[in-house]
Amino acid sequence: MVTGSQSQFGTFLKMLRRRVPPETEVLGSWTRLPVRRGRRVTQEEVAEALGVSRNWYRRLESGKAQRASLKLLARISRAFISTPEERTRFFVLALPELERVIEQ
């Protein structure tokens, strides 16, 4: 069953991937293949950049995957997140219990 926070996380993650400019050459520390540049970033490319299977990443975007590790979340944030506010929102959506810590 997909919870509200999982669904919001998946939607946010998908939005981050889709807004990456097609001409982007790198995702985090992973260099995109020249043939892919000029095209929208795919789930497969992100999965390769993160070192996970495309199926697992697809499930993460759909909100159906188990929680990601902090290490993987950090890799995703380096690949996609541009502002401190987005990074905070990303981690709170991924780990809802962080919201209580941040509010204190």
N, CA and C atoms as a LAMMPS dump frame, in Angstrom:
ITEM: TIMESTEP
0
ITEM: NUMBER OF ATOMS
312
ITEM: BOX BOUNDS ff ff ff
-5.0000000000000000e+02 5.0000000000000000e+02
-5.0000000000000000e+02 5.0000000000000000e+02
-5.0000000000000000e+02 5.0000000000000000e+02
ITEM: ATOMS id mol type element x y z
1 1 1 N 0.836 -1.188 0
2 1 2 C 0 0 0
3 1 3 C 0.878 1.247 0
4 2 1 N 0.523 2.206 -0.821
5 2 2 C 1.282 3.444 -0.918
6 2 3 C 0.678 4.464 0.037
7 3 1 N 1.512 4.999 0.931
8 3 2 C 1.028 6.019 1.855
9 3 3 C 1.086 7.384 1.192
10 4 1 N 0.438 8.371 1.823
11 4 2 C 0.444 9.725 1.282
12 4 3 C 1.838 10.299 1.14
13 5 1 N 2.68 10.082 2.145
14 5 2 C 4.041 10.626 2.073
15 5 3 C 4.859 9.924 0.994
16 6 1 N 4.651 8.607 0.8
17 6 2 C 5.363 7.892 -0.267
18 6 3 C 4.948 8.429 -1.624
19 7 1 N 3.659 8.664 -1.789
20 7 2 C 3.138 9.184 -3.045
21 7 3 C 3.686 10.584 -3.313
22 8 1 N 3.706 11.437 -2.289
23 8 2 C 4.245 12.793 -2.439
24 8 3 C 5.731 12.748 -2.765
25 9 1 N 6.463 11.843 -2.124
26 9 2 C 7.885 11.693 -2.4
27 9 3 C 8.091 11.284 -3.855
28 10 1 N 7.337 10.289 -4.312
29 10 2 C 7.454 9.832 -5.696
30 10 3 C 7.15 10.935 -6.69
31 11 1 N 6.099 11.692 -6.427
32 11 2 C 5.725 12.804 -7.305
33 11 3 C 6.823 13.859 -7.331
34 12 1 N 7.38 14.184 -6.176
35 12 2 C 8.451 15.176 -6.088
36 12 3 C 9.692 14.681 -6.828
37 13 1 N 10.023 13.421 -6.65
38 13 2 C 11.183 12.826 -7.314
39 13 3 C 11.014 12.872 -8.836
40 14 1 N 9.833 12.538 -9.311
41 14 2 C 9.551 12.567 -10.748
42 14 3 C 9.678 14.001 -11.276
43 15 1 N 9.165 14.98 -10.524
44 15 2 C 9.264 16.375 -10.929
45 15 3 C 10.736 16.797 -11.034
46 16 1 N 11.548 16.374 -10.084
47 16 2 C 12.967 16.722 -10.115
48 16 3 C 13.657 16.143 -11.349
49 17 1 N 13.337 14.891 -11.674
50 17 2 C 13.945 14.264 -12.858
51 17 3 C 13.507 14.974 -14.129
52 18 1 N 12.235 15.274 -14.224
53 18 2 C 11.704 15.879 -15.453
54 18 3 C 12.18 17.299 -15.685
55 19 1 N 12.585 17.979 -14.634
56 19 2 C 13.029 19.357 -14.84
57 19 3 C 14.52 19.465 -15.195
58 20 1 N 15.241 18.348 -15.149
59 20 2 C 16.656 18.369 -15.54
60 20 3 C 16.713 18.751 -17.022
61 21 1 N 17.454 19.798 -17.354
62 21 2 C 17.538 20.205 -18.758
63 21 3 C 18.094 19.078 -19.627
64 22 1 N 17.504 18.862 -20.807
65 22 2 C 17.953 17.781 -21.689
66 22 3 C 19.435 17.846 -22.047
67 23 1 N 20.004 19.041 -22.079
68 23 2 C 21.413 19.175 -22.451
69 23 3 C 22.381 18.901 -21.301
70 24 1 N 21.858 18.581 -20.127
71 24 2 C 22.696 18.277 -18.967
72 24 3 C 23.67 17.148 -19.295
73 25 1 N 24.92 17.358 -18.933
74 25 2 C 25.958 16.361 -19.234
75 25 3 C 26.208 15.38 -18.098
76 26 1 N 25.923 15.786 -16.853
77 26 2 C 26.179 14.896 -15.716
78 26 3 C 24.987 14.867 -14.77
79 27 1 N 24.833 13.735 -14.116
80 27 2 C 23.869 13.559 -13.034
81 27 3 C 24.684 13.154 -11.822
82 28 1 N 24.853 14.067 -10.903
83 28 2 C 25.737 13.778 -9.777
84 28 3 C 27.147 13.611 -10.296
85 29 1 N 27.729 12.44 -10.085
86 29 2 C 29.08 12.173 -10.576
87 29 3 C 29.063 11.306 -11.841
88 30 1 N 27.879 11.008 -12.369
89 30 2 C 27.733 10.138 -13.535
90 30 3 C 27.611 10.979 -14.796
91 31 1 N 28.409 10.678 -15.807
92 31 2 C 28.37 11.396 -17.076
93 31 3 C 27.379 10.722 -18.018
94 32 1 N 26.453 11.514 -18.523
95 32 2 C 25.474 10.983 -19.469
96 32 3 C 26.143 10.64 -20.791
97 33 1 N 25.646 9.625 -21.445
98 33 2 C 26.155 9.256 -22.762
99 33 3 C 25.853 10.384 -23.755
100 34 1 N 26.8 10.69 -24.644
101 34 2 C 26.576 11.768 -25.619
102 34 3 C 25.286 11.587 -26.427
103 35 1 N 24.929 10.356 -26.752
104 35 2 C 23.731 10.092 -27.535
105 35 3 C 22.452 10.465 -26.771
106 36 1 N 22.502 10.498 -25.44
107 36 2 C 21.336 10.838 -24.611
108 36 3 C 21.19 12.343 -24.389
109 37 1 N 22.272 13.077 -24.564
110 37 2 C 22.197 14.522 -24.346
111 37 3 C 21.276 15.147 -25.383
112 38 1 N 20.505 16.103 -24.953
113 38 2 C 19.517 16.712 -25.832
114 38 3 C 18.152 16.049 -25.694
115 39 1 N 18.097 14.97 -24.931
116 39 2 C 16.842 14.27 -24.651
117 39 3 C 16.542 14.369 -23.167
118 40 1 N 15.29 14.199 -22.832
119 40 2 C 14.865 14.21 -21.439
120 40 3 C 15.562 13.075 -20.675
121 41 1 N 15.927 13.323 -19.427
122 41 2 C 16.57 12.311 -18.585
123 41 3 C 15.553 11.215 -18.273
124 42 1 N 15.955 9.974 -18.489
125 42 2 C 15.055 8.84 -18.273
126 42 3 C 15.275 8.204 -16.902
127 43 1 N 14.305 7.398 -16.49
128 43 2 C 14.454 6.634 -15.254
129 43 3 C 15.654 5.714 -15.355
130 44 1 N 15.877 5.152 -16.521
131 44 2 C 17.009 4.247 -16.714
132 44 3 C 18.335 4.966 -16.474
133 45 1 N 18.469 6.179 -16.99
134 45 2 C 19.706 6.942 -16.773
135 45 3 C 19.916 7.233 -15.297
136 46 1 N 18.85 7.639 -14.63
137 46 2 C 18.958 7.939 -13.202
138 46 3 C 19.359 6.692 -12.434
139 47 1 N 18.736 5.567 -12.762
140 47 2 C 19.069 4.304 -12.102
141 47 3 C 20.541 3.964 -12.299
142 48 1 N 21.041 4.118 -13.521
143 48 2 C 22.463 3.866 -13.786
144 48 3 C 23.34 4.799 -12.967
145 49 1 N 22.97 6.069 -12.933
146 49 2 C 23.76 7.063 -12.188
147 49 3 C 23.792 6.736 -10.703
148 50 1 N 22.71 6.163 -10.184
149 50 2 C 22.608 5.859 -8.757
150 50 3 C 23.121 4.476 -8.398
151 51 1 N 23.299 3.632 -9.409
152 51 2 C 23.755 2.268 -9.138
153 51 3 C 22.654 1.359 -8.626
154 52 1 N 21.405 1.602 -9.077
155 52 2 C 20.276 0.753 -8.709
156 52 3 C 19.615 0.273 -9.992
157 53 1 N 18.726 -0.704 -9.871
158 53 2 C 18.031 -1.197 -11.065
159 53 3 C 16.971 -0.18 -11.495
160 54 1 N 16.657 -0.216 -12.787
161 54 2 C 15.629 0.68 -13.307
162 54 3 C 14.285 0.366 -12.642
163 55 1 N 14.017 -0.902 -12.436
164 55 2 C 12.767 -1.304 -11.808
165 55 3 C 12.655 -0.728 -10.393
166 56 1 N 13.739 -0.8 -9.627
167 56 2 C 13.689 -0.266 -8.263
168 56 3 C 13.487 1.242 -8.29
169 57 1 N 14.194 1.934 -9.188
170 57 2 C 14.018 3.392 -9.277
171 57 3 C 12.592 3.735 -9.716
172 58 1 N 12.043 2.974 -10.66
173 58 2 C 10.666 3.198 -11.105
174 58 3 C 9.71 3.066 -9.922
175 59 1 N 9.942 2.054 -9.099
176 59 2 C 9.105 1.869 -7.912
177 59 3 C 9.277 3.028 -6.927
178 60 1 N 10.474 3.565 -6.821
179 60 2 C 10.717 4.704 -5.945
180 60 3 C 9.916 5.915 -6.433
181 61 1 N 9.946 6.177 -7.728
182 61 2 C 9.187 7.3 -8.294
183 61 3 C 7.684 7.094 -8.175
184 62 1 N 7.246 5.85 -8.201
185 62 2 C 5.807 5.581 -8.102
186 62 3 C 5.346 5.528 -6.644
187 63 1 N 6.297 5.606 -5.717
188 63 2 C 5.95 5.568 -4.302
189 63 3 C 5.752 4.163 -3.769
190 64 1 N 6.14 3.16 -4.543
191 64 2 C 5.914 1.768 -4.144
192 64 3 C 7.15 1.07 -3.596
193 65 1 N 8.3 1.71 -3.664
194 65 2 C 9.536 1.076 -3.18
195 65 3 C 9.642 1.226 -1.664
196 66 1 N 10.406 0.341 -1.088
197 66 2 C 10.729 0.483 0.326
198 66 3 C 11.563 1.747 0.505
199 67 1 N 11.699 2.183 1.72
200 67 2 C 12.477 3.393 1.985
201 67 3 C 13.902 3.259 1.466
202 68 1 N 14.367 4.357 0.931
203 68 2 C 15.742 4.406 0.441
204 68 3 C 16.673 4.704 1.618
205 69 1 N 17.903 4.239 1.499
206 69 2 C 18.892 4.512 2.543
207 69 3 C 19.308 5.98 2.484
208 70 1 N 19.869 6.458 3.582
209 70 2 C 20.367 7.834 3.606
210 70 3 C 21.44 8.049 2.55
211 71 1 N 22.268 7.043 2.351
212 71 2 C 23.334 7.138 1.353
213 71 3 C 22.748 7.325 -0.049
214 72 1 N 21.718 6.546 -0.37
215 72 2 C 21.086 6.677 -1.68
216 72 3 C 20.355 8.015 -1.799
217 73 1 N 19.675 8.424 -0.748
218 73 2 C 19 9.726 -0.774
219 73 3 C 19.991 10.852 -1.029
220 74 1 N 21.158 10.757 -0.414
221 74 2 C 22.192 11.78 -0.634
222 74 3 C 22.651 11.777 -2.09
223 75 1 N 22.809 10.59 -2.688
224 75 2 C 23.216 10.513 -4.1
225 75 3 C 22.14 11.114 -5.002
226 76 1 N 20.882 10.828 -4.696
227 76 2 C 19.793 11.391 -5.487
228 76 3 C 19.785 12.91 -5.359
229 77 1 N 19.946 13.403 -4.148
230 77 2 C 19.901 14.856 -3.947
231 77 3 C 21.051 15.551 -4.665
232 78 1 N 22.21 14.921 -4.716
233 78 2 C 23.33 15.521 -5.454
234 78 3 C 23.036 15.564 -6.954
235 79 1 N 22.334 14.555 -7.443
236 79 2 C 22.026 14.502 -8.868
237 79 3 C 20.932 15.499 -9.265
238 80 1 N 19.971 15.767 -8.378
239 80 2 C 18.797 16.559 -8.739
240 80 3 C 18.604 17.884 -8.021
241 81 1 N 18.91 17.959 -6.76
242 81 2 C 18.463 19.073 -5.941
243 81 3 C 19.347 20.299 -6.131
244 82 1 N 18.712 21.447 -6.307
245 82 2 C 19.51 22.646 -6.533
246 82 3 C 19.451 23.643 -5.386
247 83 1 N 18.344 23.684 -4.653
248 83 2 C 18.244 24.674 -3.575
249 83 3 C 18.189 23.978 -2.215
250 84 1 N 18.602 24.679 -1.168
251 84 2 C 18.501 24.097 0.18
252 84 3 C 17.055 23.748 0.554
253 85 1 N 16.094 24.56 0.127
254 85 2 C 14.691 24.295 0.44
255 85 3 C 14.214 22.998 -0.213
256 86 1 N 14.619 22.779 -1.459
257 86 2 C 14.235 21.544 -2.15
258 86 3 C 14.89 20.341 -1.496
259 87 1 N 16.132 20.495 -1.101
260 87 2 C 16.832 19.39 -0.446
261 87 3 C 16.137 19.022 0.866
262 88 1 N 15.738 20.023 1.642
263 88 2 C 15.024 19.768 2.894
264 88 3 C 13.696 19.076 2.617
265 89 1 N 12.943 19.584 1.655
266 89 2 C 11.655 18.974 1.319
267 89 3 C 11.855 17.529 0.862
268 90 1 N 12.874 17.296 0.047
269 90 2 C 13.18 15.964 -0.455
270 90 3 C 13.405 14.981 0.696
271 91 1 N 14.241 15.367 1.658
272 91 2 C 14.539 14.464 2.774
273 91 3 C 13.335 14.28 3.693
274 92 1 N 12.549 15.334 3.909
275 92 2 C 11.365 15.201 4.769
276 92 3 C 10.316 14.304 4.109
277 93 1 N 10.151 14.428 2.792
278 93 2 C 9.209 13.542 2.11
279 93 3 C 9.692 12.095 2.143
280 94 1 N 11 11.892 2.025
281 94 2 C 11.554 10.539 2.049
282 94 3 C 11.506 9.939 3.447
283 95 1 N 11.735 10.771 4.442
284 95 2 C 11.781 10.328 5.84
285 95 3 C 10.891 11.253 6.664
286 96 1 N 9.578 11.033 6.654
287 96 2 C 8.636 11.955 7.303
288 96 3 C 8.936 12.251 8.773
289 97 1 N 9.585 11.327 9.468
290 97 2 C 9.896 11.561 10.884
291 97 3 C 10.866 12.732 11.072
292 98 1 N 11.574 13.125 10.02
293 98 2 C 12.491 14.273 10.106
294 98 3 C 11.745 15.583 10.329
295 99 1 N 10.508 15.648 9.892
296 99 2 C 9.735 16.884 10.045
297 99 3 C 9.611 17.291 11.514
298 100 1 N 9.424 16.305 12.378
299 100 2 C 9.325 16.604 13.823
300 100 3 C 10.644 17.155 14.34
301 101 1 N 11.748 16.646 13.867
302 101 2 C 13.066 17.106 14.297
303 101 3 C 13.313 18.53 13.821
304 102 1 N 12.953 18.811 12.581
305 102 2 C 13.174 20.134 11.986
306 102 3 C 12.331 21.189 12.686
307 103 1 N 11.096 20.82 13.087
308 103 2 C 10.197 21.773 13.733
309 103 3 C 10.641 22.135 15.143
310 104 1 N 11.471 21.328 15.771
311 104 2 C 11.883 21.582 17.159
312 104 3 C 12.905 22.681 17.247
